[in-house]
Amino acid sequence: MNLEIPSISESDSADAVPVSEKVFGQPLNEALIHQLVTAYLAGARQGTKAQKSRADVRGGGRKPWRQKGNGRARAGSSSSPIWRSGGVTFAARPRNYAQKVNRKMYQAGMRSILSELLRQGRLVVSEDIVPDHPKTKLLATKLKEYNVSKALIVTDTEDRNLDLSSRNLPGTDVGTAININPVGLVSANTVILTRRAVGVLEERLG
């Protein structure tokens, strides 16, 4: 079966890009895609929450008052959790939420996502999507001509003109074929690739 990514460029509207079935013709694996998305979102969590336990609260080393004879409940430390300004009973600690996903699983999941995007018609190629100079209006006009909203534009290398032109467009994200992630691919209505980006993806995931 010959697979092709349709082109939306005005200059080469009839030239679809042939791609390998190994990367863009894989079956949908929902469980694996879910694992990739969950692991990516978990890795983005900072996990910097922290509270003081009774051992971290300053003071509390001396017994506040004697054990018996003064009519008050016995107390051994002013840093006790039941005291005002005392420590927290189960104090939160900084933690790492990262989940391990090995390389073969990650590549298989990315191939499944790209293949499903192609089947749904959400994966296209364009050579004139990258503006010649940084101007948001040029990129917005181009996306409007293509009737594209909430797009992810993927290039082979970082392009400053594209970065500057897209940063004020809501719903438009930019990435390279090396650093695209499963969440960006899944959440985009349309993924626009350059021809060189297609080659990088096939080399990276093939």
Secondary structure, DSSP 8 states (H G I E B T S, - for coil): --EEE-B--STTTT--EEE-HHHHS----HHHHHHHHHHHHHHT---------TTTSS---S-SS-SSSSSS---S-TTSTTSTT---TT------------HHHHHHHHHHHHHHHHHTT-EEE-SS-S-SS--HHHHHHHHHHTT--SEEEEESS--HHHHHHHTTSTT-EEEETTT--HHHHHH-SEEEE-HHHHHHHHHHH-
